[in-house]
Amino acid sequence: MEFDHAKAYKAWEVDGKYHGDGREVALLEYIYNHPEVEQLRGNPAKVLQAIDNYAQSVTGLINIGETKGAIVTDVMAQHKPSTVLELGGYIGYSAIMFGHAMKQAGGTQYYSVEKSPLFAAVATSLVDLAGLRDTVRVVVGTGAEGIRRLFDQGLLRSQIGMVFFDHHKPSYTADLKLCERLGLIGAGTVLVADNMILPGNPPYAKWVRATVADKRVMDQAAEEKGNPDLEYESRFVKSFEPSGQEDAIEITKCLGEA
């Protein structure tokens, strides 16, 4: 796979910061002041292109981007998840891309959990502009808080079709185990984890690649308990960040309990 450097985002780091320095609000102003904003309404692809244009011309954004995003939308087209849980929504780029892909595949509900209330507000506005308000719901909180709230509200009580991990990297494994304990992961659930090279996530990779026997041993010594009896089939797919840096996604399918 080759990366099209003509589409590369500008550098993420600006004066030592990667996000939260005003660029997200500036993005929202850029989008709503866009000369063709009326053509963006109800058109997810055009909204994504406008976000990409901003990141290519003004300042970089920590989005999944077009290249890695295409890998995930292909997975969604193949597995057709009815419900998707995203942990780490940022400004809504992935929620728009994957929420639309889920809807096209026949799915009904996409939950995007974002810790920052500001980022969640930007995401909600852009999701609405893209015409996905009825499909995508943005939830404010950490991954664990979002999972718990959705579960307690009865919105996530049965098996999830897909979980997309793109939030606080040390929380990937703990939040997956929380989903396991709550019975949200079962045969056919697909797990997609971003940033498996940049910066990498050895604890998560170790859990989803381990045998059931090994996970039973690992779980006994772990503070955060999961369901080690769930059997996974996992693959590591190399790709690129929108900046052009090499990264990878871990795509894992649950085969059910051993």
Buried (B, 14 or more C-beta within 10 A) or exposed (E): EEBEEEBBBBEBEBEEEEBEEEBBBEBBEBBEEBEEBEEBEEBBEBBBEBBBBBBBEBBBBBBBBBBBBBBBBEBBEEBBBBBBBBBBBBBBBBBBBBBBBBBEBEBEBBBBBBBBEEBBBBBBBBBBBBBBEEBBBBBBBBBBEBBBBBBEEEBBEEBBBBBBBBBBBEBBBBBBBBBBEBBBBBEBBBBBBBBBBEEEBEBBBEBBBBEBEEBEEBBEEBEBEBBBEBBBEBEBBEBBBBBBEEBBBBBBBBBEEE
